Amino acid sequence: MTKRRQWPVALTIAGSDSGGGAGIQADLKTFAALGVHGTSAIACLTAQNPRRILGVEPCSPKMLRQQMEAVVEELEPVAVKTGMLFSVENISVVAKFFRNSKLNIKDLKLIIDPVMVSTSGARLLEPAAEKVMREKLLPLATLVTPNLDEAEILAEQKIRSPEQMRAAAREIYSLFGCAVLLKGGHMKNSREALDVFFDGETELILSAPFVRGVSTHGTGCTYSAAICAALALGHDLPAAVEIGKNFITEAISASYKIGKHFALGQLKNSDCAAGKTGTHLSHLKSGCSCCS
């Protein structure tokens, strides 16, 4: 009899992207590429393409809760990520579910991609929902993964340099008590895609060369999904972040054309996990004042 491999389960709670490049669609592709079974709970529908978002319609809180209950009942996830939740009601439902669930929140790895602002600058979170995210959801997180705009909102400070990224990551950690991966890929005048990880003890500076001539969509979703998958596979958090950085760097490099736009490439090997993508990683102690 054939012995079948047991796949770990990861859950994404996010929005659906009708263009197929971000959200639930990107998360499930990423889980599969890294050898993790992907489950999903759709928090909102979006009418979007790589150029713009035409409309957003949140799922009812009852249906969102039932999706999560259905998954957990038979397919208990090792790691969970949230993406676009959009509304006060749905953020509250997700936070309550993980506070009250039979799942042991100490063992469950919960990745929060705050999805407040899109790459194009569009707001993807109702204004009133920010307070609920801060108070109810972020304190449950294992890791929060804001982009520069989102980090400025969470830390309430401007970020214009790598040193300010490090300061903002520390501030977010002190506010919410969770590890932080601050993504600096859109920093102006930077020669590299630079990210900062801080968990209260360990600081990682992750950098990779910019891939020129490619405008991508869904990088934040894919990055956080890769970290979630790596955690589901048993890696610790710093290693999972490095795997995620390698995965997104390779996916951008392997981008392909769809119509007038680009889509992130799908990996066919484990180079991302083996660190063969050109990503540079610096380990810094929390008291170090230099930035390399």
N, C-alpha and C positions, 0 to 999 in steps of 0.2 A: 504494500500500500504506500502511495506517495505521501511523504511527510511534508505538510504544508507549513510555510513560515508564518509565524504570528506577527502581524503588523501592529504597532502601537496606534492609538487613536488620538487625533487632535480635532478640536472644534473651533470653527470660526463663526463669530457673531458679527455680522457686518451688512453692508448694503450690496445690492446687486447692480452690476455695471452692464448695461445693455450693449456697450461696445466691446466687452470681453477683456479689457485690459487691466482692470483694477477690481477692488472689492472681492466679493465672494469668489468670482471666477478666477482671479489671480491667486487667491489663497489656496483654492483646491488644486490648481495646477502645481503650485509650489510644494504643497504637501506630498502630492504624488511623485514629483521629481525626486524628493528626498526619502521616499520609501515609507511614508506615513499615510494611514488611511484618514482621509479628510471627511469630516461631518460639518454640517452648517445649520445656522439659524439666521434667516434673513430678517434684518432689522428694518430695512427700508428698500423701496424700489427707486431706482433713478432712471431717468431717460437721458442718456448721455452718450457722447462719442469722444474721441480723443481731443476734440477742439473745445467742446462746451457741454455744460449741463443744462438740459432743457426743463427738467422738473424733478422734484423729489416728493415721494409719498411714503410716510412711515407706515410700517406694519402695525396692526393693532397690538397693544400690550399683551392681551390674552393670547393671541396667536404666537407672538414671540416667545412667551413663557412656555407654551405647549411644545414648540419646536425644541427648546432646550430640554424640557422634561422627556420628550420622546428619545432624544439622543442619549441622555444620561441613563435612562431606564435599561437600555440593552447594550450600549456602546460607550462605557465610561471613559471619558477622555483623560489622558495623562497631562495634556497641556491645552490651554484655551487662549485664543486671541480675540480681541474685539477690534472692530474697525469703525465704520460710520454708523453711529447709533442715532444721531440727529436730534431726537426729542427728549424732553424732560421725562416723559412717561417711560420711554424705553430704556433710558439709562437707569432709572429707578428700578425697573423690572429686572434688569441684568444684575444690578448690585444686590437687590434683595434675594435673587435666586442663589447667588454664590455665598451670601451670608448665611442663608438658611438651608442650603442644600445638604443632602447626606454626604456629598463629597467632602473630604477633609481639605479645607482651604489651605492648611499648612503644607500639604503634600502636592496639591494641584498647582501647576505653574500657570499664572494668569498674566498675559501680555496685553497691555492697553496701548493701542495706537489711537491717540486722542482724536484724530481726524476733525480738526476744527477749521482748518484752512487748506484749500487745495493748492497745488503748485501754481495755478493761474491766479491765486489770490481770492477765490470764491469762498465764502463762508459755508461750511458744511455742518454746522452745529447751531441749533437755535440759541439765541443769546441767553435765555433763561436756563438753558441746559448746562452751561459752563459751571455754574455754582453747584449743581447737583453732581456733576462729574467730579469736581474737586472734593466735595464733602462725602460722597457715598461710594464712588467707584475707585478712584485712585488709591485710597488707603488699603484696598484689597489687592493691589497689583504686586506681582513679582517684578515687573519691569514696565516702564512707560517709555514710549518711543516717539517723542515729538520732533517735528521738523523745526526749522529756525523760527518761523512765524508762530507756531504753537508754543515753542519754548519761551518766546518773549511774552506771550500771554500768561503762561503758567508761572514764570519766574518774575513777571512784572518788571522786566529790565530789557534794555536794548542789547542786541548781540551783533557785533560788527567785526569780531576778531576771534581767533582760536582761544585766546586767553579769556575772553568774555563767554565763550561757549563753556569753558571749564567752570567758570564762576556760576553760570546759570544752571549747569548740571548739579552742582553742589546745592544750590538754592532749592531746586525742585526736590532733590533727595531730602533736604531738611524739612520741607513743607509736607511731604506726603509719606516719607518713610519707605519708599520703594526705590529700587535701582533705576537708573536713567540711561537711556541711549539717546543722546542729542545728535540729530542728523544734520550735518552742515553742508550737504551736497549742493545747495543753492546759494552759498555765500558768494557775494560778488568779489571779483578780483582775486579769487583763490585759484591756485594752480592745481590743487588736488581736491578730491571729494573727501572731506575730513569729518569724522564723527568722534564723539566723546562718550565713553561709558564710565559711569561712576556708581558704585554700590555701597558707599560709606567707608570702604577699606581699599578697594582696588580701583585704580583708574586706568583705562585703556584709551590710547589715542590711535584710531584706525584710519588709515588714509589709503587712497587708491588714485591713480591718474584719472583725470577726466577723459571720458570717451567723446571725442570731438565729432561734430556733424550728426549727432543723434539726439532727437528730442523724444523723451520717453514718458510714458503714462503708467501709473500704478507701481512706481518704485517703492513707495513707502509701504504699501500693502504687501508687496512681495518680500521686502526686507523683514518685516515683522513676522510674516508667515514662515519664513525660513528659520528664524530664531525659535518660533513656536515648535516647528517640526524637529529641530535639533534637540530641544528640551524633551520632547516626547520620545526621542531616541535614547535619552539617558545622559546627554552631555550636561555638564554644569553650566551656569549662566555665562561666565566669561567666554568659555569655549563656544557656546551656542551663538553668542554675539559675533565672534570671529567667523564662524561658519556662515552666519547670515550676511556678513559683510562680503565674504568671498562669493557667496551665491549671487548677490545682487550685482556685484561688479562683473561677474561672468555673464549674467543675464543681459546687462546693458551692452556688453561687448558683442554678444551674439544676437542683438536686435535684428529684426527683419522688417521689411516693408509690408504694410497693409494699406492699400489705397494710397493716399497722400501722407500717411503717417507711419510711425514705427511701433512695433510691439516687442516686448521683452522676449528674448530667446529662451527656449526651454532646454535645460541641460540634459545631456545624455550620459554623463559620467559623474564621478565623485570628485572632480578637481576642486570644486568649491569647498568640500570638507577637508581636502588634503592641503589647502593653502597654496594652490598653484596659479592664482589669478593675478598676482602682482600687488596684492594688498599688503601694506606695511603696518605692523602692529607694534606699538610701544607700550610697555607696562610701566606705569608711574605710581609711586606711593602717594597716598592722599595728601601728604605734607609737601610734596615736591612743587616748587614754584616755577620750574622751567616748562617749556612746551616744545616738544620735538616732533 
